[in-house]
Amino acid sequence: MTDEHVKGTVNKAEGKVEKVAGKVTGNKGQEIHGKAKQVHGAGQEGLGDLQDALKEPKDKG
């Protein structure tokens, strides 16, 4: 697990909270920003997956 996994998870959670808060208060801008933050977090998690895959030793098969 890399730092990108952790950052991604945090951004996804913060984005979810912001999106819901925007929806509840009727603030469309906040809702959209929250969704964008969730997407950004998912990208960070994907980067973390890629970093992990590059660190794994290759099979000599």
C-alpha positions in Angstrom: 0.0 0.0 0.0 1.3 3.4 -1.0 0.7 6.9 0.2 -1.5 7.4 -2.9 -3.9 4.7 -1.6 -4.3 6.6 1.7 -4.6 10.0 0.0 -7.1 8.6 -2.4 -9.3 7.0 0.3 -9.3 10.2 2.3 -10.2 12.3 -0.8 -13.0 10.0 -1.7 -14.4 10.2 1.8 -14.1 13.9 2.0 -15.7 14.2 -1.4 -18.6 12.1 -0.4 -19.3 14.2 2.7 -19.0 17.4 0.7 -21.3 16.1 -2.0 -24.0 15.1 0.5 -23.6 18.4 2.3 -24.1 20.3 -1.0 -27.1 18.2 -1.8 -28.7 18.8 1.6 -28.1 22.5 1.6 -29.0 22.9 -2.1 -25.5 24.2 -2.9 -25.0 22.7 -6.4 -21.4 24.0 -6.6 -20.4 22.2 -3.4 -22.1 19.1 -4.6 -20.2 19.1 -7.9 -16.9 19.9 -6.1 -17.5 16.9 -3.8 -18.1 14.6 -6.7 -14.9 15.9 -8.4 -13.0 15.2 -5.2 -14.3 11.6 -5.2 -13.1 11.1 -8.8 -9.7 12.6 -7.9 -9.5 10.2 -5.0 -10.3 7.2 -7.2 -7.5 8.3 -9.6 -5.1 8.5 -6.7 -6.1 5.0 -5.6 -5.5 3.8 -9.2 -2.0 5.4 -9.2 -1.3 3.6 -5.9 -2.3 0.3 -7.5 0.0 1.0 -10.4 2.9 1.8 -8.0 2.3 -1.4 -6.2 2.3 -3.4 -9.4 5.6 -1.9 -10.5 7.2 -2.8 -7.1 6.2 -6.5 -7.2 8.9 -8.8 -8.3 8.5 -10.4 -11.7 8.2 -14.2 -12.0 11.1 -15.8 -13.8 8.9 -18.3 -15.5 
